[in-house]
Amino acid sequence: MVTGISRGTIARALELLDLDTADVAKAVGCTTGTLNRWRRGVQDPSGRYLEQLELLDDFLHQLVSKSRTSQSAITWFDGRVPALGNHRPREIFLSGNLAHLVVYLRRLERL
């Protein structure tokens, strides 16, 4: 059962990045209702969603490990990053391109 992964990952994203469930659902590519069912443990994510949730988990892990504080993580998430085409990481997150953010963060020592 993967609900522990999805519940913990979703809760961390909501708290760390000050997101709402609609934002996380958009990043994962599901509906808000589906995301809430995962959070309640009523339903487990299927294959493609599980991959996105694993990327989300990896993204959060990388972000926390590269940030000095939770505030610096949010500042980075909402700021324009030249190495990301001057896009805001939040925009890339909401587009569902979590892999792009994970690859970028893995190359950094610190934010």
Sequence and secondary structure as in RCSB ss.txt:
>XXXX:A:sequence
MVTGISRGTIARALELLDLDTADVAKAVGCTTGTLNRWRRGVQDPSGRYLEQLELLDDFLHQLVSKSRTSQSAIT
WFDGRVPALGNHRPREIFLSGNLAHLVVYLRRLERL
>XXXX:A:secstr
  HHHHHHHHHHHHHHTT  HHHHHHHHTS HHHHHHHHHTSS   HHHHHHHHHHHHHHHHHHHH SSHHHHHH
HHHS BGGGTTB HHHHHHTT HHHHHHHHHH S  
